[in-house]
Amino acid sequence: MLREWSDIYSIGIADIDAQHQGFFAAAHRLYDDILEREGKNAVEEAMTFMRNYAEEHFQTEVAFMRKHEYPGLKEHLILHAGFFRKLDELENDLMMFGPSQALADRALDITQDWLIDHIADEDMLYSLHVKAKGVSDLSAV
């Protein structure tokens, strides 16, 4: 099920929250392009956009965690790598089987649902770490 961004997903770091909102939009675009069977090229473009967006977002998160000496950085990086492996599997299935409802549902699970769980379980941890240190400047850049 497509979910819209909600402030309940906010971790309280404006730059990263804005990127999370963009991540939701990218997940929706990918789902729609697969579901509407826009053709392999449109779906490939949406996959490429999702991958590029994830890379940019993850770089922002990692820079923020390094800046604030987050002790769980190594584990967080492993989770990011796992996300890219799931995208690779999705791309392989697209190439082999083409767009389908099943692929659209998997894309949504891999992108939107992973993101929601990741925000709630993992991103909130580094947000709480920084806030516990009493940091007043929560800009990610």
Secondary structure, 3 states (H helix, E strand, C coil): CCCCCCHHHCCCCHHHHHHHHHHHHHHHHHHHHHHCCCCHHHHHHHHHHHHHHHHHHHHHHHHHHHHCCCCCHHHHHHHHHHHHHHHHHHHHHHHHHCCCHHHHHHHHHHHHHHHHHHHHHHHHHHHHHHHHCCCCCCCCC
